[in-house]
Amino acid sequence: MEGGMKCVKFLVFFFNFIFWLCGLALIIVGILAQTNMTMIKQVASNASPIVIIVVGVVIFFIAFCGCCGAWKENYCMVTTFVILLSIIFIVEIGIAIAAYVLRSKLTNLVDDGLKEAIKNYSQPEVQKELDNVQEQLKCCGAVNSSDWVGFKGVQNSVPDSCCKNKTTNCGNGAMNNSTIIYIEGCGSILENFLKKNILWVGVAALVIAFIEILGIVFACTLMRGIRKGYEVM
């Protein structure tokens, strides 16, 4: 039994080390997303990278607590770790369900977000972000370039960010000219981009959830061993 509990102890420690690395990775990804993914802020403002950073920090400290508890065989710390990890697991299930529901509504959310941005294009911050979206994704408007009808008070002009070769006033009178501007709307492109990333996030979440279940099982086993006074060293 002593050998078995010693094995469990090191499994818990190893699990928490992996979990600690996952938390660190989330923090790094969140920081990179915060600095580099400005192109979707206007459309997907609720999916702020700040959330990723916060989750990463929480996981980081929970894993640290689990590592210390396992190494020192501290019953209180291991119990705290199990409770916190169980709460995170339950929250992740809720987030996964919400993400699945959101995925089916993504088309409307993206289109509505882009159309709202076009409506508020006169605001400098909105203009900067929407121009960034159109330039990076090589698109124009939400559904197509005709979404810019009425831009600058005329019927057939679009922002210069729609142009294939951007120059000053290149979008004037070029709404239907596919040789000068991108005709395809940003909605479908951005939707596919977000769906692809949601898929990878879902796969990562399943892997992390599986690791969490193993961690909870091993930690509970270690708790029982500590409580019964087994010598695990």
C-alpha angles and dihedrals in degrees: 000000000000091000092047093052091046088054091049090050093056092043089056090047092048092047091052092049089055090045090050089054089050090054091048090049091052091051091052093046091048092051092048091048091049092054101036109030099067090127093079099040094099094047101037105026092148091062093068117170086227087079091056091050092050092049090048092052092049092049090046093057095040090053090048089053090050093049093051093044093051095044094047093035089233108171094199094052093046090049091050089049093052093049094048093044091050090052091050090049092053091047090050090055089053092048091048091053091047091049091051091051091045091051091062090052095044095104094059093042093052095044093046091047093051094045090050089051091050089050091053096040091124089071109093096224093048091045092052094049096043092048087051091052094049094046096047097042094038094230141117130222127343102285097005141325092286088076085081093065107141094026109152087003094291133102104232108038130102134186117279089245088075092063122105089218105030116220133149111292092355089138095058109120092349101108095121098029106107092184091064105031139028108260098191116094124242094232099081093039093050091044092054090046092053094043091052091052093045088054092054091045089053092052091048090048091054091051092048091046091053090050090049092053091052090048092051092049094048093044092050089050090051091048091054091048093050092046092052091050100246116168103240098171 
